[in-house]
Amino acid sequence: MDLFTKARGGGQPLAERMRPRSLDEVVGQRQLLGEGQLLERLLAADALPSLIFWGAPGTGKTTLARLIAEQRRAYLVMLSAVSAGVAQIRETVAEAEKRRDATGELTILFLDEIHRFNKAQQDALLPHVESGLLTLIGATTENPSFELNSALLSRTTVVRLEPLAPEELRTLIDRALEDRERGLGENPPTVPDAIRDKIAREADGDARRALTTLELAARVVQRGKRPVDEAVLTKALGRKTLRYDRAGDEHYGIISAFIKSLRGSDPDAAVYWMARMLEAGEDPLYVLRRMVIFAAEDIGNADPRALGVANDAAAAVRFVGLPEGVLPMTQAVIYLATAPKSNTVLTTWGAAREAVMENGTLPVPPHLRNAPTKLMKDMGFGQAYQYPHNFEGNYVVEDYLPEKLVGSRFYEPSESGWEKTLKERLAAWRQRPKRRTTEE
């Protein structure tokens, strides 16, 4: 039975029936399929390279693999890394060798969820991909840079697939409602434009999700012979789920956007990204830990209260839990985003650590050592120490660093917020002449 013209019905979901039968039918991915773009050039080449399709669910990874195999008249083997292993790879290799020797036919191995293969399983693919016996098309929702080993990456071309835009999803929805052979066109439900647009928006770039929602809504209304309205659509949509993986690329992308929005003093964007994480199921304490770090790293003493605000928000969330805990979290995010910024905590620590690592265990100056025993007093420990409270303003010019580092400056206050006051204070102290107390 032809892969793309299976009989309508028979339990096949609408999204499966509506898979494009040619590259011309593919909606979206114009950055890959347009004239002169990457996939067009690859398909026109004499030898098809192995590919890694990286993209969110419902962006066409499986469809493109099937269409490529059909266009190249190759034998397509479809496996999922969730259930397949090295044994299935060996079997595929053996069959590919027989096929090549008998007919010269190219074998394309489509490996879905390729990121689920461990290093040993990925290594099992290497010699056959390198020799050209197998043309690999791997599909993954995760960043290949993190999930695939470098040897496999060096033998493949990574192709990024983007989520479909709402207008592209609307095209698929209209097509499914009009298609009498594979879609719902033989007995189409009444779906107003506003409802079609909402399905496209709520699908969040996922073609499969859009068509599945349309199919569920159509089933509901066909029983009652009524148009698809908001109530029907709500039932078909169910609870909205967001693309997010707490250990994957989307997780790191969103937390990066959150921190950069805080650093850029944009409370609107920061709260938006926090809401994205929390609504997708992220642990609020993970978000709060990043906020505490941010308060020290990017605000520091420009506003010393920021660290307390972040810690107070963490304590409040532990005390009240969710959903109410989002309120102190939002309050803290607004505070952190609008606080004056300074990264001198980070740079000061980095400079001090560098001095430690470069100079090793420099001795503590004798005047800074305690002298709890007679021997230590006889050795002069603590004798030259100047007690700051014996001086005006509780300050006296003194050297507190090891002799080799005297005069080093690790902390250079910024002009931001409270640090401007600290800068002026330090400058005034450093201008004082050295002196000795008579009360040592």
KEDO-873136 format. One record per atom (N, C-alpha, C): z, x, y. Coordinates in steps of 0.2 Angstrom, whole numbers, padded with zeros to 4 digits, always signed. Layout:
ZXY
...
***
This chain:
+0000+0004-0006
+0000+0000+0000
+0000+0004+0006
-0004+0003+0011
-0005+0007+0017
+0002+0007+0021
+0004+0013+0023
+0010+0013+0026
+0011+0009+0033
+0006+0008+0036
+0006+0004+0043
+0004-0003+0043
+0001-0005+0037
-0001-0012+0037
+0002-0016+0031
+0008-0015+0030
+0012-0019+0025
+0012-0026+0027
+0012-0030+0022
+0012-0038+0023
+0018-0040+0028
+0016-0044+0032
+0021-0047+0037
+0026-0050+0033
+0033-0050+0035
+0038-0053+0031
+0041-0048+0025
+0042-0051+0020
+0045-0047+0014
+0051-0043+0016
+0055-0046+0021
+0061-0043+0023
+0061-0037+0028
+0054-0035+0029
+0054-0029+0034
+0056-0031+0041
+0060-0027+0044
+0062-0029+0051
+0056-0029+0056
+0057-0032+0061
+0051-0032+0066
+0050-0025+0069
+0055-0021+0070
+0054-0014+0073
+0050-0010+0068
+0051-0011+0061
+0047-0008+0056
+0039-0010+0056
+0039-0017+0057
+0032-0020+0056
+0028-0018+0063
+0031-0017+0068
+0028-0015+0074
+0027-0008+0076
+0028-0004+0071
+0027+0003+0072
+0020+0004+0074
+0018+0009+0078
+0011+0010+0080
+0007+0013+0074
+0001+0010+0074
-0004+0013+0069
-0008+0018+0071
-0008+0020+0077
-0012+0026+0080
-0008+0028+0086
-0010+0034+0088
-0007+0038+0093
-0008+0034+0100
-0014+0030+0100
-0015+0026+0106
-0011+0020+0107
-0008+0018+0101
-0003+0013+0102
+0004+0015+0104
+0005+0021+0104
+0012+0024+0105
+0014+0022+0113
+0019+0019+0114
+0022+0018+0121
+0027+0023+0123
+0026+0026+0129
+0031+0031+0131
+0029+0038+0129
+0033+0043+0130
+0032+0050+0129
+0025+0053+0131
+0023+0051+0137
+0017+0053+0141
+0017+0060+0142
+0023+0063+0143
+0024+0070+0144
+0022+0074+0138
+0021+0071+0132
+0019+0074+0126
+0012+0072+0124
+0010+0066+0125
+0004+0063+0122
-0001+0062+0127
+0000+0063+0133
-0005+0062+0138
-0011+0068+0137
-0016+0067+0141
-0022+0071+0140
-0020+0078+0142
-0021+0083+0138
-0019+0090+0139
-0012+0092+0138
-0008+0087+0135
-0001+0088+0134
+0000+0091+0127
+0007+0093+0126
+0008+0097+0120
+0006+0095+0114
+0008+0088+0112
+0006+0086+0105
-0002+0085+0105
-0005+0084+0110
-0012+0083+0109
-0015+0090+0108
-0013+0095+0111
-0015+0102+0110
-0013+0104+0103
-0007+0103+0101
-0005+0105+0094
-0010+0101+0088
-0011+0095+0090
-0015+0091+0085
-0022+0094+0085
-0025+0096+0090
-0031+0099+0091
-0032+0106+0088
-0026+0109+0087
-0027+0116+0084
-0028+0116+0077
-0031+0122+0075
-0033+0123+0067
-0027+0122+0063
-0021+0125+0065
-0015+0125+0061
-0010+0121+0064
-0007+0116+0061
-0001+0113+0064
+0005+0117+0063
+0009+0118+0069
+0015+0122+0068
+0020+0117+0065
+0026+0120+0063
+0031+0116+0061
+0035+0114+0067
+0038+0108+0068
+0040+0105+0074
+0047+0102+0073
+0051+0102+0078
+0058+0099+0078
+0057+0094+0083
+0058+0087+0081
+0058+0082+0086
+0065+0081+0088
+0067+0082+0094
+0074+0081+0097
+0074+0075+0102
+0078+0070+0100
+0078+0064+0105
+0083+0059+0102
+0084+0054+0107
+0089+0049+0105
+0086+0044+0100
+0090+0040+0097
+0088+0035+0092
+0082+0031+0096
+0077+0029+0092
+0072+0024+0094
+0067+0027+0099
+0066+0033+0099
+0062+0036+0104
+0055+0038+0101
+0054+0037+0094
+0048+0038+0091
+0047+0044+0086
+0053+0047+0084
+0052+0053+0080
+0049+0052+0074
+0051+0047+0070
+0048+0045+0063
+0041+0043+0064
+0040+0038+0069
+0033+0036+0070
+0028+0042+0072
+0030+0046+0076
+0026+0052+0077
+0024+0056+0071
+0029+0057+0067
+0028+0061+0061
+0023+0058+0057
+0024+0051+0056
+0019+0048+0051
+0012+0048+0054
+0011+0047+0061
+0005+0047+0064
+0002+0054+0063
+0006+0059+0064
+0003+0066+0064
+0000+0067+0057
+0004+0065+0052
+0002+0066+0045
-0004+0062+0044
-0005+0056+0046
-0011+0053+0045
-0017+0056+0049
-0016+0058+0055
-0022+0061+0058
-0024+0068+0055
-0019+0071+0053
-0021+0078+0049
-0023+0077+0042
-0023+0071+0040
-0024+0069+0033
-0020+0073+0028
-0014+0074+0030
-0009+0077+0026
-0005+0073+0021
-0002+0076+0016
+0003+0072+0012
+0009+0072+0015
+0012+0066+0016
+0019+0066+0019
+0025+0065+0015
+0029+0069+0015
+0036+0068+0011
+0041+0067+0016
+0045+0061+0015
+0050+0059+0020
+0057+0060+0016
+0061+0064+0019
+0068+0065+0016
+0073+0064+0022
+0079+0062+0020
+0084+0062+0025
+0089+0068+0023
+0091+0072+0028
+0096+0077+0027
+0103+0074+0025
+0104+0067+0026
+0110+0064+0024
+0111+0064+0017
+0106+0063+0013
+0106+0062+0006
+0103+0067+0002
+0098+0071+0005
+0094+0076+0002
+0098+0083+0002
+0096+0087-0003
+0099+0094-0003
+0094+0099-0005
+0096+0105-0007
+0092+0110-0009
+0087+0108-0015
+0090+0104-0020
+0086+0102-0026
+0080+0098-0024
+0081+0094-0019
+0075+0090-0017
+0070+0094-0013
+0072+0099-0010
+0068+0104-0006
+0064+0108-0012
+0067+0110-0017
+0064+0114-0022
+0058+0109-0026
+0060+0103-0027
+0055+0098-0030
+0049+0097-0025
+0051+0097-0019
+0045+0096-0014
+0041+0102-0014
+0044+0108-0014
+0040+0114-0014
+0035+0114-0020
+0038+0113-0026
+0034+0113-0032
+0028+0109-0032
+0029+0102-0029
+0024+0098-0029
+0019+0100-0024
+0021+0103-0018
+0017+0105-0013
+0012+0111-0016
+0015+0115-0020
+0011+0120-0023
+0005+0118-0027
+0007+0113-0031
+0002+0110-0036
-0003+0106-0032
-0001+0103-0027
-0006+0099-0022
-0011+0104-0019
-0008+0109-0016
-0012+0114-0013
-0017+0117-0018
-0015+0119-0024
-0019+0123-0029
-0024+0118-0031
-0023+0111-0032
-0027+0107-0035
-0033+0104-0029
-0030+0102-0023
-0035+0099-0019
-0035+0103-0012
-0030+0108-0011
-0030+0111-0004
-0027+0106+0001
-0024+0101-0001
-0021+0096+0004
-0014+0099+0007
-0013+0098+0013
-0008+0100+0017
-0002+0096+0016
+0004+0098+0015
+0010+0094+0014
+0015+0095+0020
+0016+0089+0023
+0021+0089+0029
+0027+0086+0026
+0033+0090+0027
+0039+0087+0025
+0043+0085+0032
+0044+0078+0032
+0048+0075+0037
+0055+0075+0035
+0060+0079+0039
+0067+0079+0037
+0071+0076+0042
+0073+0070+0041
+0077+0066+0046
+0084+0069+0046
+0087+0068+0052
+0094+0071+0053
+0095+0078+0051
+0090+0082+0053
+0090+0089+0050
+0096+0093+0052
+0099+0091+0057
+0105+0094+0059
+0111+0094+0054
+0110+0089+0050
+0116+0088+0045
+0115+0093+0039
+0109+0097+0039
+0109+0102+0034
+0113+0108+0036
+0117+0111+0031
+0121+0117+0033
+0116+0123+0033
+0119+0129+0035
+0115+0135+0035
+0111+0137+0029
+0115+0136+0023
+0112+0138+0017
+0106+0133+0016
+0107+0127+0017
+0101+0122+0016
+0095+0123+0021
+0097+0125+0027
+0092+0127+0032
+0088+0133+0029
+0092+0138+0027
+0089+0144+0025
+0084+0143+0019
+0085+0138+0015
+0081+0136+0009
+0074+0134+0011
+0073+0132+0018
+0067+0130+0020
+0063+0136+0023
+0066+0141+0025
+0063+0146+0028
+0056+0149+0025
+0057+0152+0019
+0051+0155+0016
+0045+0150+0015
+0046+0144+0014
+0040+0139+0013
+0037+0137+0020
+0042+0137+0025
+0039+0136+0032
+0035+0142+0034
+0038+0148+0033
+0035+0154+0036
+0028+0155+0032
+0028+0153+0026
+0021+0154+0022
+0016+0149+0023
+0018+0144+0026
+0014+0138+0028
+0013+0133+0022
+0016+0134+0017
+0016+0130+0011
+0018+0123+0013
+0024+0122+0017
+0026+0116+0020
+0025+0117+0028
+0023+0111+0031
+0024+0110+0038
+0030+0106+0039
+0035+0108+0042
+0041+0105+0043
+0041+0101+0049
+0043+0094+0049
+0044+0091+0055
+0051+0088+0054
+0056+0091+0058
+0063+0089+0058
+0064+0084+0064
+0069+0080+0062
+0071+0075+0068
+0078+0075+0068
+0080+0076+0075
+0087+0076+0076
+0089+0073+0083
+0095+0070+0083
+0098+0068+0089
+0102+0073+0093
+0103+0078+0090
+0108+0083+0092
+0104+0089+0095
+0107+0093+0099
+0104+0099+0102
+0102+0104+0097
+0096+0106+0096
+0094+0111+0091
+0097+0117+0092
+0098+0119+0098
+0101+0126+0100
+0108+0127+0096
+0111+0121+0096
+0118+0121+0093
+0118+0120+0085
+0113+0116+0083
+0114+0113+0076
+0109+0117+0071
+0104+0120+0073
+0100+0124+0069
+0100+0131+0070
+0100+0135+0064
+0101+0142+0064
+0094+0145+0068
+0096+0151+0070
+0090+0154+0074
+0084+0156+0070
+0085+0157+0064
+0079+0159+0060
+0074+0153+0059
+0077+0147+0058
+0073+0141+0058
+0070+0139+0065
+0074+0140+0070
+0071+0139+0077
+0066+0143+0078
+0066+0150+0076
+0061+0154+0078
+0054+0153+0074
+0054+0148+0069
+0048+0147+0065
+0046+0140+0067
+0049+0136+0072
+0047+0130+0074
+0046+0129+0081
+0043+0124+0083
+0042+0122+0090
+0046+0116+0092
+0051+0116+0096
+0055+0111+0098
+0052+0106+0103
+0051+0100+0101
+0048+0095+0105
+0053+0089+0107
+0055+0089+0114
+0060+0084+0117
+0057+0077+0118
+0059+0072+0115
+0057+0065+0116
+0062+0062+0120
+0060+0059+0126
+0064+0055+0131
+0065+0048+0129
+0071+0045+0131
+0072+0038+0130
+0067+0034+0134
+0065+0028+0131
+0059+0024+0134
+0062+0021+0140
+0058+0021+0145
+0060+0017+0152
+0060+0010+0150
+0063+0006+0154
+0064-0001+0154
+0057-0005+0154
+0052-0002+0158
+0045-0005+0158
+0041-0003+0152
+0043+0002+0149
+0039+0004+0142
+0042-0001+0137
+0049-0002+0137
+0052-0006+0132
+0049-0013+0133
+0048-0015+0139
+0045-0022+0141
+0038-0023+0138
+0034-0017+0138
+0028-0018+0135
+0028-0019+0127
+0033-0016+0124
+0034-0017+0117
+0036-0024+0115
+0041-0026+0119
+0043-0033+0118
+0037-0038+0119
+0033-0038+0124
+0028-0042+0125
+0023-0041+0120
+0022-0035+0117
+0017-0034+0112
+0019-0038+0105
+0026-0037+0104
+0029-0040+0098
+0028-0048+0098
+0029-0051+0104
+0028-0058+0105
+0021-0061+0105
+0016-0056+0106
+0009-0058+0106
+0006-0057+0099
+0008-0052+0096
+0005-0050+0089
+0006-0055+0084
+0000-0058+0082
+0000-0063+0077
+0001-0060+0070
-0001-0054+0069
-0002-0051+0062
+0005-0048+0060
+0008-0044+0065
+0014-0040+0063
+0020-0043+0067
+0019-0046+0072
+0024-0048+0077
+0026-0055+0076
+0028-0058+0082
+0031-0065+0082
+0025-0070+0085
+0019-0067+0085
+0014-0071+0089
+0012-0077+0085
+0013-0078+0079
+0010-0084+0075
+0015-0090+0077
+0021-0089+0078
+0025-0094+0080
+0030-0092+0085
+0028-0090+0091
+0032-0086+0096
+0037-0090+0099
+0043-0087+0100
+0049-0091+0103
+0047-0091+0111
+0050-0095+0114
+0050-0095+0122
+0055-0090+0124
+0052-0085+0127
+0057-0080+0130
+0055-0078+0137
+0059-0081+0142
+0057-0080+0149
+0057-0073+0151
+0053-0072+0157
+0053-0065+0159
+0059-0061+0160
+0064-0065+0163
+0070-0062+0165
+0074-0060+0159
+0073-0064+0153
+0077-0062+0147
+0073-0056+0144
+0067-0056+0144
+0063-0050+0142
+0065-0044+0146
+0066-0044+0152
+0068-0038+0156
+0075-0036+0154
+0079-0041+0153
+0086-0039+0151
+0087-0036+0144
+0083-0038+0139
+0082-0035+0133
+0080-0028+0134
+0075-0027+0138
+0073-0020+0139
+0078-0016+0142
+0082-0018+0147
+0087-0014+0150
+0093-0013+0146
+0095-0018+0142
+0101-0017+0137
+0099-0013+0131
+0093-0012+0130
+0091-0007+0124
+0093+0000+0125
+0093+0002+0132
+0096+0009+0134
+0091+0014+0131
+0084+0013+0132
+0079+0018+0130
+0077+0018+0123
+0080+0013+0118
+0079+0013+0111
+0074+0007+0109
+0068+0009+0107
+0063+0004+0105
+0066+0000+0099
+0069+0003+0094
+0071-0001+0089
+0076-0006+0091
+0081-0004+0095
+0086-0008+0097
+0083-0014+0101
+0078-0013+0105
+0075-0019+0109
+0072-0024+0104
+0068-0021+0099
+0064-0026+0095
+0069-0029+0090
+0074-0026+0088
+0079-0029+0084
+0083-0035+0088
+0085-0034+0094
+0088-0039+0098
+0083-0045+0099
+0077-0043+0100
+0072-0049+0101
+0071-0053+0094
+0071-0049+0089
+0071-0053+0082
+0077-0057+0081
+0083-0055+0082
+0089-0059+0081
+0089-0065+0086
+0087-0064+0092
+0087-0070+0097
+0081-0075+0094
+0076-0072+0092
+0071-0077+0090
+0073-0081+0084
+0077-0078+0079
+0079-0082+0073
+0084-0087+0076
+0088-0086+0081
+0093-0091+0083
+0089-0097+0086
+0085-0095+0090
+0081-0101+0094
+0077-0105+0089
+0074-0102+0084
+0069-0105+0080
+0072-0111+0076
+0079-0109+0075
+0083-0114+0071
+0084-0121+0075
+0085-0119+0082
+0086-0125+0086
+0080-0127+0090
+0075-0123+0090
+0069-0125+0093
+0070-0125+0101
+0073-0120+0104
+0074-0120+0111
+0073-0113+0113
+0072-0112+0120
+0070-0105+0123
+0076-0101+0122
+0075-0094+0122
+0080-0089+0122
+0083-0089+0129
+0090-0090+0130
+0093-0090+0136
+0098-0085+0136
+0103-0085+0141
+0108-0080+0142
+0113-0080+0136
+0115-0086+0134
+0119-0087+0129
+0117-0085+0122
+0110-0086+0121
+0107-0084+0114
+0107-0076+0115
+0105-0073+0120
+0104-0066+0121
+0111-0063+0120
+0116-0065+0123
+0123-0062+0122
+0125-0062+0114
+0123-0067+0111
+0124-0067+0103
+0120-0062+0100
+0114-0061+0102
+0109-0056+0099
+0111-0049+0101
+0113-0048+0107
+0115-0041+0109
+0122-0039+0106
+0126-0043+0105
+0133-0041+0102
+0136-0037+0108
+0141-0033+0106
+0144-0029+0111
+0140-0023+0112
+0139-0021+0118
+0135-0016+0120
+0138-0009+0118
+0134-0005+0115
+0136+0002+0113
+0132+0007+0117
+0135+0012+0118
+0132+0017+0122
+0130+0024+0118
+0125+0027+0120
+0123+0033+0116
+0128+0038+0118
+0132+0040+0113
+0137+0045+0114
+0140+0048+0107
+0141+0054+0107
+0143+0057+0101
+0149+0062+0103
+0155+0061+0101
+0161+0064+0103
+0160+0072+0101
+0156+0074+0097
+0155+0081+0095
+0148+0083+0096
+0144+0079+0100
+0137+0081+0100
+0135+0083+0107
+0128+0083+0108
+0125+0085+0114
+0127+0080+0120
+0126+0074+0119
+0128+0069+0124
+0135+0070+0127
+0139+0071+0122
+0146+0072+0124
+0147+0078+0129
+0144+0084+0128
+0144+0089+0132
+0140+0088+0138
+0135+0085+0138
+0131+0083+0144
+0135+0079+0149
+0138+0074+0146
+0142+0069+0151
+0148+0072+0154
+0152+0076+0150
+0158+0079+0152
+0155+0085+0158
+0150+0088+0157
+0147+0092+0162
+0146+0089+0168
+0142+0083+0168
+0141+0079+0174
+0147+0077+0177
+0152+0075+0173
+0158+0073+0176
+0162+0078+0180
+0162+0084+0177
+0165+0090+0181
+0161+0092+0187
+0155+0092+0186
+0151+0094+0192
+0151+0089+0198
+0152+0082+0196
+0153+0077+0201
+0159+0078+0205
+0165+0080+0201
+0171+0081+0204
+0170+0087+0209
+0167+0092+0206
+0167+0098+0210
+0162+0097+0216
+0158+0093+0216
+0153+0091+0221
+0156+0086+0226
+0162+0084+0225
+0166+0079+0229
+0162+0072+0230
+0160+0070+0224
+0157+0063+0223
+0161+0059+0219
+0165+0055+0222
+0170+0051+0218
+0166+0045+0214
+0160+0043+0217
+0156+0037+0214
+0154+0040+0207
+0150+0046+0208
+0147+0048+0202
+0153+0050+0196
+0158+0053+0199
+0163+0055+0194
+0166+0049+0190
+0168+0044+0194
+0170+0038+0191
+0165+0035+0186
+0159+0035+0188
+0154+0033+0183
+0154+0036+0177
+0154+0043+0177
+0153+0047+0171
+0160+0046+0167
+0165+0045+0170
+0171+0044+0166
+0171+0037+0163
+0168+0032+0166
+0167+0026+0163
+0163+0026+0157
+0157+0030+0158
+0153+0031+0152
+0156+0034+0146
+0161+0039+0147
+0164+0042+0141
+0169+0037+0138
+0173+0034+0143
+0178+0029+0140
+0175+0023+0136
+0170+0020+0139
+0167+0014+0136
+0163+0016+0130
+0161+0022+0129
+0158+0025+0123
+0163+0027+0117
+0170+0026+0119
+0175+0028+0114
+0178+0035+0115
+0177+0038+0120
+0180+0045+0121
+0188+0044+0121
+0191+0049+0119
+0198+0050+0119
+0200+0051+0127
+0204+0046+0130
+0206+0047+0137
+0210+0054+0138
+0213+0056+0133
+0217+0062+0134
+0213+0068+0134
+0207+0068+0131
+0202+0073+0132
+0199+0074+0139
+0198+0068+0142
+0196+0067+0149
+0201+0070+0154
+0207+0068+0152
+0213+0070+0157
+0214+0077+0156
+0213+0080+0150
+0214+0088+0150
+0209+0091+0154
+0203+0089+0154
+0198+0092+0158
+0200+0091+0166
+0203+0085+0167
+0205+0084+0174
+0210+0089+0177
+0215+0090+0172
+0221+0095+0174
+0218+0102+0175
+0213+0104+0170
+0210+0111+0171
+0206+0111+0178
+0203+0106+0179
+0199+0105+0185
+0203+0106+0192
+0209+0103+0191
+0214+0103+0197
+0216+0110+0199
+0217+0114+0194
+0219+0121+0195
+0213+0125+0196
+0207+0124+0193
+0201+0129+0193
+0197+0128+0200
+0196+0121+0202
+0192+0120+0207
+0195+0117+0213
+0202+0116+0213
+0205+0114+0219
+0211+0119+0221
+0215+0120+0216
+0220+0125+0216
+0225+0124+0222
+0226+0129+0226
+0231+0129+0232
+0227+0126+0238
+0221+0124+0238
+0218+0121+0243
+0222+0114+0244
+0224+0111+0238
+0228+0105+0238
+0233+0106+0232
+0239+0109+0233
+0243+0110+0227
+0245+0104+0224
+0245+0098+0227
+0247+0091+0224
+0242+0089+0219
+0236+0092+0219
+0231+0089+0214
+0233+0090+0207
+0236+0096+0205
+0238+0097+0199
+0243+0092+0197
+0248+0090+0201
+0253+0085+0200
+0250+0078+0199
+0245+0077+0203
+0241+0070+0202
+0238+0070+0195
+0234+0075+0193
+0231+0075+0186
+0236+0074+0181
+0242+0078+0181
+0247+0078+0176
+0250+0071+0176
+0251+0068+0182
+0254+0061+0182
+0250+0056+0179
+0243+0057+0180
+0239+0052+0177
+0239+0053+0169
+0240+0059+0167
+0240+0060+0160
+0247+0057+0157
+0252+0058+0161
+0259+0054+0159
+0258+0047+0159
+0255+0044+0164
+0254+0037+0164
+0250+0034+0159
+0245+0037+0157
+0241+0035+0151
+0244+0035+0145
+0248+0040+0144
+0252+0041+0138
+0258+0035+0138
+0260+0033+0144
+0265+0028+0144
+0262+0021+0143
+0257+0019+0147
+0254+0012+0147
+0248+0011+0142
+0245+0017+0140
+0239+0016+0135
+0233+0013+0139
+0228+0012+0135
+0222+0008+0137
+0223+0001+0136
+0220-0004+0140
+0215-0002+0145
+0218-0001+0152
+0224-0003+0153
+0227-0002+0159
+0227+0005+0162
+0227+0010+0157
+0227+0017+0159
+0221+0019+0163
+0216+0016+0163
+0210+0018+0166
+0211+0018+0174
+0217+0014+0176
+0218+0013+0183
+0221+0020+0186
+0226+0022+0183
+0229+0029+0185
+0224+0034+0184
+0219+0034+0179
+0214+0039+0178
+0209+0039+0184
+0207+0032+0186
+0202+0032+0191
+0206+0034+0198
+0212+0032+0199
+0215+0035+0205
+0215+0043+0205
+0217+0046+0200
+0217+0053+0200
+0210+0056+0201
+0205+0053+0198
+0198+0055+0199
+0196+0055+0206
+0197+0049+0209
+0196+0049+0216
+0199+0054+0220
+0206+0055+0219
+0209+0061+0222
+0206+0067+0221
+0205+0069+0215
+0202+0076+0214
+0195+0077+0217
+0191+0071+0217
+0184+0072+0220
+0185+0073+0227
+0189+0070+0231
+0190+0070+0238
+0194+0075+0240
+0198+0079+0236
+0202+0084+0238
+0198+0090+0241
+0201+0095+0245
+0198+0101+0247
+0197+0105+0241
+0191+0109+0241
+0190+0113+0235
+0191+0120+0236
+0193+0124+0231
+0194+0131+0231
+0194+0134+0224
+0190+0139+0222
+0191+0142+0215
+0194+0148+0215
+0199+0149+0220
+0202+0156+0220
+0207+0157+0215
+0210+0151+0212
+0214+0152+0206
+0210+0156+0200
+0204+0153+0199
+0199+0156+0194
+0198+0163+0196
+0196+0165+0202
+0193+0171+0204
+0199+0176+0204
+0205+0174+0206
+0211+0178+0206
+0213+0180+0199
+0213+0175+0194
+0215+0177+0187
+0210+0182+0185
+0203+0181+0186
+0198+0185+0183
+0199+0192+0186
+0200+0193+0192
+0201+0200+0195
+0207+0203+0192
+0213+0200+0192
+0219+0203+0189
+0218+0205+0182
+0215+0200+0178
+0214+0202+0171
+0209+0208+0170
+0204+0208+0174
+0199+0214+0174
+0203+0220+0175
+0208+0220+0180
+0212+0226+0182
+0216+0228+0176
+0219+0223+0172
+0223+0225+0167
+0219+0228+0161
+0213+0225+0160
+0209+0227+0154
+0206+0234+0156
+0205+0236+0162
+0202+0242+0164
+0207+0248+0164
+0213+0246+0166
+0218+0251+0167
+0224+0252+0162
+0224+0247+0157
+0229+0248+0151
+0236+0246+0154
+0240+0249+0150
+0248+0248+0152
+0250+0253+0157
+0249+0251+0163
+0251+0255+0168
+0259+0254+0169
+0263+0260+0171
+0270+0259+0171
+0273+0255+0176
+0278+0252+0175
+0281+0248+0180
+0285+0253+0185
+0283+0252+0192
+0287+0256+0197
+0294+0256+0196
+0297+0262+0197
+0305+0262+0196
+0309+0257+0200
+0306+0257+0206
+0310+0252+0211
+0310+0245+0209
+0305+0243+0205
+0305+0236+0202
+0309+0235+0196
+0311+0240+0193
+0315+0239+0186
+0322+0237+0188
+0325+0233+0183
+0332+0232+0183
+0336+0238+0181
+0342+0238+0183
+0346+0244+0180
+0353+0241+0178
+0353+0238+0172
+0359+0235+0169
+0364+0240+0166
+0361+0247+0165
+0365+0252+0162
+0366+0258+0166
+0371+0262+0165
+0373+0268+0169
+0367+0273+0168
+0364+0273+0162
+0358+0278+0161
+0353+0276+0166
+0351+0269+0166
+0345+0267+0170
+0347+0268+0177
+0353+0267+0179
+0354+0269+0186
+0354+0276+0188
+0356+0280+0183
+0355+0287+0184
+0348+0290+0185
+0344+0286+0181
+0337+0287+0181
+0333+0285+0187
+0337+0281+0192
+0334+0279+0198
+0331+0272+0198
+0332+0269+0192
+0329+0262+0192
+0332+0257+0197
+0328+0254+0201
+0330+0249+0205
+0333+0251+0212
+0334+0258+0213
+0337+0261+0219
+0333+0260+0225
+0327+0260+0225
+0323+0259+0231
+0321+0252+0232
+0323+0247+0228
+0321+0240+0229
+0323+0237+0236
+0319+0234+0239
+0321+0230+0245
+0321+0223+0244
+0327+0220+0245
+0328+0213+0244
+0326+0209+0250
+0320+0205+0249
+0317+0201+0254
+0322+0197+0258
+0327+0194+0255
+0331+0190+0259
+0336+0194+0264
+0336+0200+0264
+0339+0204+0269
+0335+0205+0275
+0329+0203+0275
+0325+0204+0281
+0323+0198+0284
+0321+0198+0291
+0318+0193+0295
+0313+0189+0291
+0313+0182+0291
+0308+0178+0288
+0308+0179+0280
+0313+0182+0277
+0314+0183+0270
+0307+0187+0267
+0305+0192+0271
+0299+0196+0269
+0300+0203+0271
+0298+0207+0267
+0297+0214+0269
+0291+0217+0265
+0288+0222+0269
+0282+0225+0266
+0284+0229+0260
+0281+0228+0255
+0283+0232+0249
+0277+0233+0244
+0277+0238+0240
+0272+0239+0235
+0275+0236+0228
+0272+0231+0226
+0274+0228+0219
+0269+0229+0213
+0264+0232+0215
+0259+0234+0210
+0260+0241+0207
+0258+0243+0201
+0258+0250+0199
+0255+0254+0204
+0257+0260+0204
+0255+0265+0209
+0247+0266+0209
+0244+0266+0203
+0237+0266+0203
+0233+0261+0207
+0236+0255+0207
+0233+0249+0210
+0236+0247+0216
+0240+0251+0219
+0243+0249+0226
+0237+0248+0231
+0237+0242+0235
+0232+0241+0239
+0227+0236+0237
+0227+0235+0230
+0222+0230+0227
+0223+0223+0229
+0218+0219+0230
+0218+0212+0232
+0215+0208+0227
+0219+0204+0223
+0216+0200+0218
+0215+0193+0221
+0220+0191+0226
+0219+0184+0229
+0217+0184+0236
+0211+0181+0237
+0208+0181+0243
+0208+0173+0245
+0212+0171+0249
+0212+0164+0250
+0206+0161+0254
+0204+0155+0253
+0198+0152+0256
+0201+0149+0263
+0196+0146+0266
+0197+0142+0272
+0198+0135+0271
+0199+0133+0265
+0199+0126+0263
+0206+0123+0262
+0207+0118+0265
+0214+0114+0264
+0220+0119+0266
+0225+0118+0262
+0231+0121+0262
+0230+0129+0262
+0225+0131+0259
+0224+0139+0258
+0222+0142+0265
+0220+0138+0270
+0219+0141+0276
+0226+0143+0279
+0231+0139+0278
+0238+0141+0280
+0240+0147+0276
+0239+0147+0270
+0241+0153+0266
+0238+0159+0268
+0231+0159+0270
+0228+0164+0272
+0231+0167+0278
+0232+0163+0283
+0236+0165+0289
+0242+0168+0288
+0246+0165+0283
+0253+0168+0282
+0252+0175+0279
+0248+0176+0274
+0247+0182+0271
+0245+0187+0276
+0240+0185+0280
+0238+0190+0285
+0243+0193+0290
+0248+0188+0292
+0253+0190+0296
+0258+0194+0292
+0260+0193+0286
+0264+0197+0282
+0261+0204+0282
+0255+0205+0280
+0251+0211+0279
+0251+0215+0285
+0252+0213+0291
+0251+0216+0297
+0258+0220+0299
+0263+0218+0295
+0270+0221+0297
+0270+0228+0294
+0274+0232+0298
+0274+0239+0296
+0280+0240+0290
+0279+0245+0286
+0284+0246+0281
+0290+0248+0284
+0296+0246+0281
+0303+0248+0283
+0307+0248+0277
+0313+0251+0278
+0318+0251+0273
+0324+0248+0275
+0328+0244+0271
+0334+0241+0272
+0340+0246+0271
+0345+0246+0275
+0351+0250+0274
+0356+0247+0269
+0354+0241+0267
+0359+0238+0262
+0357+0239+0255
+0353+0244+0253
+0350+0245+0246
+0356+0247+0242
***
